[in-house]
Amino acid sequence: MSSREKILSAVKNNQPDFCALPTLENFVQAITNVVEKYKTVLQSIGGNVYEVNSFDECIDIIKAHFTDAKRIVSIDDAFVPFAELFQSGKDAHLLQDVDVAIIPTHFAVAENGSVWITEDLIKERVLPFICQHLIAIVDKKNIIATMHDAYELIGDRDYGFSSFIAGPSKTADIEQSLVLGAHGPKTMTVFIVEPSRK
């Protein structure tokens, strides 16, 4: 048995017992209009958001705002031929020069302006983080109020990789000066789409 296998075996054999998630009262103030709240929060953290009626409308907005983009990659074939379709199994290093990535999402959270993704949706983990500009698509009916609601949905799901993404990459580590795009996408745009109008 190799050193690696010994370490992984030791980790596997020393896992804590599973326990039920704690029951918490929802202490967040009631959000009456989740769509408006989501839009307000995302914009306040540097993101862009549009309510659209179709993927064609998304494409028109992308064309208008990303005129210099040389490489646009999508996971959804609905954006082909406007965008290149990236299929699973390809070398992730081929994504190093992506200007715009268009990804689907499971849902969005109004409380913090985030979207939730898993690898079964995005196919390649690095895609939302290596691109210059990230575009996320969320169904209007899949915007929920709080992170409490989010964990109710995902607490017992089985997935290898997941992430909440909220706004463009940002840091204020150096002299407390805010820098966007320091270690990830420079911009994040979310399209809220009516599910029946794609």
Backbone bond lengths (Angstrom), bond angles and torsions (degrees), N, CA, C in turn:
res aa  C-N    CA-C-N  psi(-1)  N-CA   C-N-CA  omega(-1)  CA-C   N-CA-C  phi
1 M - - - 1.453 - - 1.536 108.65 -
2 S 1.340 116.94 131.24 1.456 121.54 -178.53 1.533 110.37 -75.01
3 S 1.327 116.01 166.72 1.471 121.09 177.83 1.521 110.51 -59.71
4 R 1.326 115.29 -41.20 1.465 120.41 179.60 1.523 110.66 -60.78
5 E 1.339 115.89 -47.54 1.465 120.06 -179.57 1.524 111.38 -63.26
6 K 1.347 117.16 -37.29 1.468 120.77 178.08 1.524 111.05 -63.26
7 I 1.329 115.52 -43.96 1.469 120.11 -179.48 1.531 110.21 -64.32
8 L 1.327 116.71 -47.91 1.465 120.40 -179.55 1.517 111.43 -63.17
9 S 1.319 117.13 -37.93 1.461 121.20 177.84 1.529 110.69 -65.12
10 A 1.337 116.60 -42.09 1.464 120.46 178.87 1.526 111.21 -63.43
11 V 1.323 116.27 -41.59 1.463 120.28 177.88 1.523 110.39 -63.30
12 K 1.332 116.08 -45.66 1.465 121.08 -179.11 1.527 111.85 -61.39
13 N 1.313 116.86 -38.24 1.463 121.11 -177.08 1.522 113.72 -82.43
14 N 1.316 117.25 -4.37 1.472 120.54 -178.39 1.522 112.00 -123.10
15 Q 1.323 116.06 38.81 1.456 121.15 177.91 1.532 109.93 -81.42
16 P 1.324 117.54 144.94 1.469 119.65 175.86 1.523 110.16 -68.69
17 D 1.320 115.72 156.73 1.462 120.01 176.61 1.521 109.35 -67.11
18 F 1.337 114.88 143.92 1.459 119.38 175.76 1.525 108.94 -69.26
19 C 1.309 115.97 142.07 1.467 119.45 175.80 1.520 108.02 -138.35
20 A 1.306 115.07 157.58 1.464 120.34 -177.97 1.522 110.02 -67.39
21 L 1.323 116.08 147.56 1.455 119.72 175.48 1.527 109.04 -65.02
22 P 1.317 117.69 145.24 1.469 119.21 -179.92 1.526 111.19 -68.50
23 T 1.304 115.22 150.50 1.461 120.41 175.92 1.519 108.11 -89.76
24 L 1.304 117.04 120.42 1.456 121.82 -178.74 1.512 110.17 -121.23
25 E 1.299 114.97 141.39 1.455 118.21 173.74 1.514 108.23 -73.64
26 N 1.314 115.57 143.49 1.458 119.47 179.54 1.524 108.68 -76.70
27 F 1.341 115.56 101.59 1.459 120.01 -175.55 1.523 112.59 -90.15
28 V 1.347 116.61 -1.52 1.455 119.67 179.02 1.520 109.29 -80.27
29 Q 1.315 115.25 136.15 1.459 120.20 179.78 1.531 109.96 -57.76
30 A 1.297 116.56 141.07 1.469 121.23 -177.18 1.530 110.61 -57.12
31 I 1.327 115.45 133.98 1.464 121.55 176.91 1.520 106.91 -104.01
32 T 1.311 116.32 113.46 1.462 119.72 -174.23 1.526 112.90 -81.82
33 N 1.332 117.85 -34.38 1.462 121.12 179.87 1.529 108.15 -123.48
34 V 1.324 116.02 94.61 1.474 119.95 -173.57 1.523 112.34 -65.68
35 V 1.306 118.22 -33.40 1.468 120.40 -178.60 1.531 110.46 -66.61
36 E 1.323 116.90 -48.22 1.462 120.47 179.82 1.519 111.42 -65.13
37 K 1.330 116.63 -40.23 1.459 120.34 177.78 1.529 110.25 -62.43
38 Y 1.333 116.56 -44.32 1.464 120.30 179.45 1.523 110.56 -59.21
39 K 1.317 116.55 -47.13 1.460 120.54 -178.72 1.527 111.44 -61.26
40 T 1.323 116.64 -43.63 1.465 121.22 -179.49 1.524 111.58 -63.00
41 V 1.327 116.48 -45.64 1.464 120.34 -177.60 1.524 110.72 -67.96
42 L 1.331 118.01 -46.13 1.464 120.05 -178.90 1.524 111.36 -60.62
43 Q 1.323 116.63 -42.38 1.465 119.52 178.99 1.527 111.20 -65.80
44 S 1.332 117.15 -33.72 1.468 120.14 -178.75 1.526 112.40 -69.68
45 I 1.353 117.27 -20.84 1.469 119.98 178.55 1.532 112.17 -103.97
46 G 1.327 115.64 14.91 1.460 119.70 172.52 1.512 116.15 99.46
47 G 1.330 117.66 2.90 1.457 120.83 179.79 1.522 112.42 -89.53
48 N 1.316 115.70 165.69 1.462 122.34 175.53 1.517 108.09 -114.88
49 V 1.312 117.47 145.52 1.457 120.05 -178.80 1.520 110.19 -144.19
50 Y 1.336 114.53 139.40 1.461 121.22 179.91 1.525 108.77 -134.96
51 E 1.325 115.56 136.46 1.467 119.91 168.80 1.518 106.66 -92.14
52 V 1.334 116.63 124.79 1.467 120.94 -176.31 1.523 110.08 -129.89
53 N 1.304 114.42 162.72 1.455 120.62 -178.59 1.517 113.95 -103.53
54 S 1.338 116.93 -8.61 1.465 119.09 -178.30 1.517 110.51 -163.34
55 F 1.329 115.72 164.17 1.457 120.11 174.27 1.528 111.10 -66.70
56 D 1.322 117.23 -30.01 1.471 120.15 176.92 1.522 110.73 -61.06
57 E 1.327 115.96 -38.22 1.466 120.09 177.60 1.532 110.38 -66.80
58 C 1.333 116.67 -37.41 1.471 120.75 175.29 1.528 109.89 -58.86
59 I 1.320 116.01 -47.06 1.469 120.94 -178.24 1.524 110.94 -60.67
60 D 1.333 117.37 -42.09 1.469 120.61 179.10 1.527 111.20 -60.15
61 I 1.339 116.55 -41.93 1.465 120.71 -179.65 1.526 110.76 -68.73
62 I 1.334 116.56 -41.26 1.468 120.42 178.43 1.528 110.28 -61.81
63 K 1.321 116.71 -44.56 1.474 120.51 178.74 1.527 111.47 -59.49
64 A 1.333 116.52 -38.76 1.462 120.96 -177.75 1.526 112.40 -72.79
65 H 1.336 117.73 -33.72 1.454 120.90 -172.81 1.535 114.81 -98.12
66 F 1.324 116.59 -19.42 1.469 119.21 -177.39 1.523 109.84 -123.77
67 T 1.306 114.72 58.48 1.467 120.84 -174.34 1.529 112.59 -66.98
68 D 1.326 117.08 -25.42 1.471 120.32 -177.91 1.528 112.95 -91.79
69 A 1.321 117.66 -1.50 1.471 120.57 -176.24 1.522 110.43 -66.34
70 K 1.331 115.37 124.25 1.461 120.34 178.71 1.529 111.30 -93.45
71 R 1.336 116.42 -30.70 1.469 119.05 -178.29 1.525 109.91 -132.31
72 I 1.323 115.01 115.85 1.464 122.51 177.90 1.520 107.29 -115.52
73 V 1.323 115.77 124.82 1.464 121.59 -177.01 1.524 109.36 -119.01
74 S 1.316 115.64 138.92 1.461 120.89 178.30 1.522 110.05 -130.15
75 I 1.302 115.35 152.35 1.461 121.66 173.64 1.523 110.05 -91.08
76 D 1.334 115.96 -23.49 1.463 122.50 -175.96 1.525 110.06 -99.41
77 D 1.329 116.99 125.62 1.473 119.31 -177.90 1.529 112.90 -69.68
78 A 1.334 117.53 -5.09 1.463 120.45 176.29 1.531 111.29 -65.15
79 F 1.334 117.18 -19.87 1.462 120.67 -179.09 1.523 112.92 -96.72
80 V 1.312 117.64 1.30 1.460 122.56 176.15 1.529 107.89 -84.62
81 P 1.338 121.04 139.38 1.468 129.03 8.64 1.523 114.50 -90.98
82 F 1.344 118.12 3.12 1.470 119.72 178.44 1.526 110.99 -58.54
83 A 1.326 116.56 -38.41 1.464 121.79 -179.96 1.523 109.53 -122.43
84 E 1.313 114.84 151.92 1.465 121.90 175.43 1.532 108.88 -73.07
85 L 1.314 117.24 134.81 1.464 121.57 178.34 1.520 109.19 -86.71
86 F 1.334 116.72 118.67 1.466 120.19 177.08 1.519 108.50 -94.85
87 Q 1.306 116.10 122.17 1.461 121.22 -177.12 1.515 110.48 -105.00
88 S 1.324 115.63 148.99 1.461 120.15 -179.29 1.526 109.74 -64.51
89 G 1.314 115.07 151.33 1.457 120.70 179.93 1.515 113.40 98.91
90 K 1.326 116.91 -15.35 1.463 119.50 177.41 1.530 109.59 -77.48
91 D 1.301 115.82 157.89 1.459 122.24 178.39 1.529 109.65 -65.28
92 A 1.328 117.12 123.59 1.466 121.63 -178.66 1.523 112.27 -61.69
93 H 1.330 117.80 -23.63 1.463 120.54 178.69 1.532 111.80 -63.66
94 L 1.327 116.10 -19.74 1.462 120.06 178.86 1.523 112.19 -70.54
95 L 1.340 117.06 -7.81 1.469 121.21 -179.11 1.530 112.39 -93.15
96 Q 1.315 117.22 3.60 1.462 120.36 -172.43 1.524 114.50 -62.55
97 D 1.316 118.19 -21.86 1.469 119.98 -176.96 1.526 113.01 -114.76
98 V 1.335 117.26 26.16 1.469 120.43 -179.02 1.531 109.52 -75.32
99 D 1.311 115.87 124.39 1.469 120.74 176.37 1.528 110.74 -82.50
100 V 1.331 116.10 -48.93 1.464 121.29 -177.68 1.528 109.06 -128.95
101 A 1.324 116.14 128.92 1.470 121.55 174.69 1.524 108.27 -115.04
102 I 1.328 115.33 132.64 1.470 121.40 178.28 1.524 107.43 -112.72
103 I 1.337 115.68 118.97 1.468 119.38 -176.14 1.526 110.91 -126.99
104 P 1.334 116.82 147.13 1.465 120.16 171.19 1.527 109.18 -80.79
105 T 1.314 117.37 162.51 1.460 121.63 177.43 1.526 109.67 -134.11
106 H 1.326 115.28 158.54 1.465 119.33 176.35 1.529 110.89 -76.21
107 F 1.332 115.33 -48.36 1.464 119.70 179.35 1.525 109.47 -162.45
108 A 1.329 115.62 171.39 1.456 122.42 176.92 1.523 108.81 -123.60
109 V 1.343 116.10 153.74 1.460 121.72 -178.05 1.527 109.29 -116.98
110 A 1.324 115.93 117.71 1.466 121.14 -176.30 1.518 112.54 -64.60
111 E 1.309 117.61 -36.77 1.465 122.66 -175.68 1.522 113.31 -56.47
112 N 1.352 117.71 -38.50 1.462 119.62 -176.05 1.535 114.25 -127.42
113 G 1.325 117.85 6.19 1.458 121.10 176.50 1.509 115.14 72.03
114 S 1.334 117.19 22.12 1.467 120.46 -176.20 1.532 112.18 -96.11
115 V 1.330 114.44 165.08 1.469 121.95 167.39 1.518 106.74 -122.48
116 W 1.342 116.12 153.82 1.467 120.14 179.83 1.512 109.10 -113.85
117 I 1.347 115.32 129.55 1.460 121.03 179.20 1.520 109.72 -127.04
118 T 1.328 115.55 156.69 1.459 122.04 170.95 1.518 107.87 -133.40
119 E 1.322 115.97 164.79 1.464 119.14 -175.21 1.527 112.92 -67.36
120 D 1.332 117.95 -20.99 1.465 117.97 177.25 1.529 110.96 -69.41
121 L 1.339 117.66 -21.12 1.465 121.09 176.40 1.519 112.34 -88.53
122 I 1.328 116.49 -44.78 1.471 119.24 -170.95 1.527 113.65 -93.84
123 K 1.350 116.61 -10.79 1.475 122.62 176.04 1.527 114.23 69.04
124 E 1.301 117.59 -42.63 1.466 121.09 -178.06 1.526 108.57 -129.74
125 R 1.319 116.88 116.27 1.465 122.48 -172.99 1.523 114.13 -55.87
126 V 1.301 116.69 -35.83 1.463 120.18 -172.03 1.535 112.46 -76.24
127 L 1.318 118.24 -20.39 1.466 121.41 -171.30 1.530 114.20 -52.96
128 P 1.351 120.28 -50.04 1.470 118.51 -177.42 1.530 114.27 -69.04
129 F 1.318 117.09 -10.68 1.458 120.21 -174.25 1.527 113.39 -109.62
130 I 1.322 117.00 -18.21 1.466 120.42 -177.03 1.527 112.46 -97.88
131 C 1.312 117.08 -18.15 1.467 120.71 -178.40 1.533 110.50 -72.15
132 Q 1.329 115.43 159.83 1.468 120.56 176.76 1.530 111.61 -77.62
133 H 1.334 116.06 -35.22 1.463 121.53 -178.05 1.526 108.41 -137.11
134 L 1.321 116.35 128.21 1.458 121.58 -178.03 1.518 110.37 -106.50
135 I 1.337 114.63 132.25 1.461 121.17 174.87 1.516 108.12 -121.08
136 A 1.324 116.00 125.43 1.462 122.12 -179.66 1.521 109.57 -115.53
137 I 1.319 114.86 139.16 1.464 121.50 179.26 1.524 108.46 -109.18
138 V 1.330 117.08 128.22 1.463 120.38 177.86 1.526 109.27 -133.67
139 D 1.326 116.14 137.31 1.459 120.46 174.29 1.524 109.03 -70.57
140 K 1.301 116.02 137.38 1.469 121.07 -178.74 1.529 111.60 -55.71
141 K 1.321 116.63 -37.11 1.469 120.67 -178.63 1.526 112.27 -71.37
142 N 1.337 116.84 -11.44 1.458 121.01 -177.82 1.528 113.29 -103.37
143 I 1.317 116.34 25.46 1.464 119.96 172.39 1.523 107.24 -98.09
144 I 1.318 115.88 121.16 1.458 121.03 -178.49 1.521 109.51 -111.16
145 A 1.321 116.46 167.34 1.458 120.50 -169.67 1.525 114.14 -77.99
146 T 1.326 118.11 -52.77 1.462 120.28 -168.10 1.525 112.06 -134.26
147 M 1.339 115.05 169.70 1.455 120.70 175.10 1.531 111.00 -67.53
148 H 1.316 117.44 -26.53 1.467 119.74 173.41 1.533 109.25 -60.18
149 D 1.346 115.77 -44.84 1.468 120.51 178.37 1.533 110.11 -63.51
150 A 1.320 116.30 -38.05 1.465 120.40 179.98 1.520 110.65 -61.78
151 Y 1.321 116.71 -47.42 1.463 119.35 -177.72 1.526 112.43 -70.16
152 E 1.323 116.50 -24.28 1.468 118.90 171.63 1.528 110.08 -63.49
153 L 1.328 116.52 -34.54 1.463 121.44 -179.11 1.524 112.69 -79.05
154 I 1.319 117.53 -37.77 1.467 119.67 -170.27 1.522 114.90 -108.03
155 G 1.332 117.11 -6.32 1.460 120.50 -173.33 1.506 115.30 -55.26
156 D 1.320 117.71 -34.94 1.466 119.72 -177.73 1.529 112.85 -115.12
157 R 1.338 116.75 15.89 1.465 119.73 177.12 1.518 110.36 -79.06
158 D 1.322 115.20 156.54 1.457 120.93 179.49 1.526 108.65 -110.51
159 Y 1.322 116.93 116.66 1.451 121.00 179.44 1.521 108.54 -151.74
160 G 1.320 116.30 148.46 1.455 120.92 -177.94 1.515 112.89 -82.07
161 F 1.332 116.66 -32.93 1.453 121.31 -178.62 1.515 108.63 -146.86
162 S 1.312 116.16 137.87 1.463 120.44 174.89 1.517 108.78 -150.93
163 S 1.331 115.76 162.65 1.453 119.91 178.98 1.521 110.49 -158.68
164 F 1.319 115.65 141.67 1.460 121.43 165.91 1.515 106.13 -92.72
165 I 1.317 116.99 128.57 1.462 121.71 178.97 1.517 108.10 -119.73
166 A 1.336 116.26 127.67 1.466 120.31 -179.31 1.520 109.68 -134.39
167 G 1.303 115.49 109.92 1.455 120.44 175.37 1.516 113.67 74.19
168 P 1.329 116.87 175.91 1.459 120.92 177.65 1.520 110.29 -69.35
169 S 1.318 115.74 160.76 1.465 121.46 174.86 1.526 108.82 -58.89
170 K 1.332 115.74 138.15 1.463 118.36 -179.13 1.519 111.05 -152.32
171 T 1.312 115.85 152.08 1.463 121.37 174.94 1.517 108.51 -150.84
172 A 1.324 115.74 152.02 1.465 121.18 173.86 1.519 108.97 -133.98
173 D 1.333 116.65 32.23 1.460 121.77 -176.16 1.529 112.99 -67.47
174 I 1.315 116.98 -35.34 1.461 120.11 -174.79 1.527 109.39 -95.11
175 E 1.320 115.69 112.89 1.461 123.15 179.21 1.520 112.80 53.02
176 Q 1.322 116.70 25.87 1.465 122.64 178.32 1.525 112.08 53.76
177 S 1.324 115.41 34.08 1.454 121.59 176.73 1.525 108.38 -100.71
178 L 1.342 116.73 120.92 1.462 121.03 -175.40 1.523 111.01 -71.40
179 V 1.329 115.37 126.47 1.464 121.97 177.53 1.518 107.98 -123.62
180 L 1.322 117.01 125.04 1.470 121.68 177.06 1.519 109.27 -92.59
181 G 1.326 116.19 143.50 1.460 120.91 176.97 1.510 114.09 76.43
182 A 1.325 118.03 23.31 1.465 120.80 -176.31 1.519 112.56 -69.56
183 H 1.300 117.75 -36.81 1.466 120.69 -176.41 1.524 111.57 -141.93
184 G 1.309 116.20 33.30 1.458 121.10 -179.97 1.517 109.16 177.23
185 P 1.331 117.57 -159.00 1.467 120.27 -177.52 1.528 113.32 -56.69
186 K 1.325 115.30 140.96 1.466 121.06 177.50 1.523 110.95 -75.56
187 T 1.329 116.23 -29.52 1.463 119.86 178.36 1.529 109.37 -137.67
188 M 1.322 114.43 154.39 1.462 120.52 171.85 1.515 107.80 -131.49
189 T 1.308 115.56 128.13 1.460 122.27 177.93 1.523 108.21 -122.13
190 V 1.321 116.06 133.24 1.458 120.70 177.62 1.519 108.72 -115.88
191 F 1.321 115.73 129.40 1.453 121.77 173.19 1.523 108.30 -102.22
192 I 1.319 116.06 120.08 1.465 121.41 174.99 1.521 106.64 -94.11
193 V 1.319 115.69 115.42 1.473 121.39 -172.59 1.513 110.10 -113.71
194 E 1.318 115.48 137.23 1.464 120.29 171.72 1.518 106.82 -67.75
195 P 1.355 118.74 124.71 1.464 120.38 -174.64 1.520 115.07 -57.20
196 S 1.313 116.82 -30.89 1.467 119.83 -177.58 1.510 112.99 -84.15
197 R 1.335 117.15 -2.55 1.459 119.39 -171.97 1.512 113.96 -116.31
198 K 1.306 118.64 15.38 1.467 121.29 -179.94 1.513 110.21 -66.69
